[in-house]
Amino acid sequence: MNRETSEIICTAHAEGSTHDFKLYEESVGSAVSEDKKIQADSGFQGILKLHKNSETPKKKPKGGELTDEEKAENRRISRERILIENINAKIKVFKITANKYRNRRKRLEKTVITV
């Protein structure tokens, strides 16, 4: 997403139920240039192996706790990611991802970007 214009730069879709990270790997993983910064949620653990300029929140280890520095870093990432989450919410309001898309598949990306 372009922060100045709130324009969605890239979208990907798949038929059926597909995890976001698998969809990223299959569709846009290699197409994103290294100078672009990727901020992903904790479901994208391992994205750093595919894209060096990316960051995800640190997960709490089992039976352990995060340090104060790790908590502060997670808050910083969350503050920056809130714009992306707001865009996701707008897409859900228009029911683009909730219902079956009944138009031509090649128009889906244009519809998402328009909304």
Secondary structure, DSSP 8 states (H G I E B T S, - for coil): -BTTTTB-------SS---HHHHHHHHTTTTS-TTS-EE--GGGTTHHHH-SSEE------TT----HHHHHHHHHHHHHHHHHHHHHHHHHHTTTTTS---S-GGGHHHHHHH-
